[in-house]
Amino acid sequence: MTTYNKMIFEVSQPGRIGVDLPTSDVDPVTLTDKFPSHLLRDSEAELPEVSELQLMRHYTALSNKNYGVDSGFYPLGSCTMKYNPKVNEDIARLDGISRIHPYQPEETVQGALQLLYELQADLAEITGMDEVSLQPSAGAQGEWTGLMIAKHYHKQNGQNRTKVLVPDSAHGTNPATAAIAGFETVTIPSNEAGLVDLAELKQHVNEETAALMLTNPNTLGLFEKDIVEIAQVVHEAGGLLYYDGANANAILGRTTPGKMGFDIVHLNLHKTFTTPHGGGGPGAGPVGVTKELAPYLPIPRVEKNGDQYTLNTSEKLSIGRVKGYYGNFGILARAYTYIRTMGPDGLYQVSESAVLHANYLKKRLEPYYATPYPQVCKHEFVLSGSKQKKLGVRTLDIAKRLLDFGYHPPTIYFPLNVEEGLMIEPTETETKETLDAFADTMIAIAKEVENDPQMVLNAPHTTVIGRLDETKASRKPILRYTKED
């Protein structure tokens, strides 16, 4: 592998020039004054010397190796990697959206404020909440914002509640968010059906409970059929019910967290409402609350007074600002476009198709992989590689073998309460042909495990880099170019 990498990447030759850099306009004396001497170079950086053509081919080749939902099927469970319609991008690039500034006077950005106001109302209706803030810049920050609202609410009522309950089937960020918000987390185990164990919940709910963080359907793709009783148990103890919107794609138009009894909701716009995934941001994680909690929402808030849209910064009970300006406007414009394009009937069809696709794929794979929870799922499902493990092949090996067929693997080893877990979410935007092709590949790999396990154990075979030492890659990553002798 070292020889291969050297052949591909180490093409530097003295004297080759691929760029024309301007002369530095920084006075060396200024650098010496402002920075310690040990941070300053005493010689030229040893960068590769390549031609412009070599440079272009290098980065073009790297870009072609990137994998995204526009490249192929992306069944990453709990991530809802569905297609982002390009009309969203067209709208976000309109001059009236992309070329305005947050410091402009309100009267000059009435259209933008109207968009934000209407998006707040749309998301409030979709979630069954009374008011929504668009300010949080990511799902995790939305979670944190929701828990800070809960903390301030209890404090205002003279209560020092210190514990947040988190089911073992909850979305993976929940325990970390609770800890960052200053709470102690208490894990609630699942019952044999993969749902919240009511008896365990009742044992742990008390006067110290600030909130229960719940994903519904949960990370196993199962709907919490006891949700009304769960809400009652938490509320009777004075706690709040928090809805993690990671799996909202399963319930659009069918039901709302408000109808289930939730008090606080966050949504991941990059999951359910087709805004860009990943890349370090920007993102958006709007938070919705019931009217009792509305005074604690972040400021400023977009409000409508007569025919004018304004920004209200005067709410005394607010937890304050959690994001610069008013949220990531371009992302919010994309979500607004998607919701208005789909309409109520379209959003209803989204969840209907997402659930249908998941159950179809699950049914096709059940004969070949263990299914710890065989009941009807919602938008995603979890298989187990336990059958294959008995033959010496792990779930990780199956995921690596999928790379040879051009697929991004599903989420593996999560949730933690499933041995050798494979969490698969096909989303509503895929065709039946794509689902069948993926199912055929998974079945072929299951048969390989039985007949030629070494093929799977040695995978991937077709990628630029083979099986990595993942421990070493994690603990001793090479993060910068180093010239080889």
Buried (B, 14 or more C-beta within 10 A) or exposed (E): EEEEEEEEEEBBEEEBEBEEEEEEEEEEEEBEEEEEEEEEEEEEEEEBBBBEEBBEEBEEEEEEEEEBBEEEBBBBBBBBBBEBBEEBBEBBEEEEBEEBEEEEEEEEBEEBBBBBBBBBEBBBBBBBBBBBBBBBBBBBBBBBBBBBBBBBBBEEEEBEBEBBBBBBBBBBBBBBBBEBBEBEBBEBEBEEEBBBBBEBBBEBBEEBBBBBBBBBBBBBBBBBEBBEBBBEBBBEBBBBBBBBBBBBBBBBBBBBBBEBBBBBBBBBBBBBBBBBBEEEEBBBBBBBBBEEBBBBBBBBBBEEEEEEBBBEEEBEEBBEEBBEEBBBBBBBBBBBBBBBEBEEEBBBBBBBBBBBBBBBBBEBBEEBBBBBBEBBBBBBBBBBBBBBBEEEBBBBBBBBBBBBBEBBBBBBBBBEBBEBBBBBBBBBBBEEEBBEBBBEBBBEBBEBBEEEBEBBBEBBEEEEEEBEEEEEEEEEEEEEEEEEE
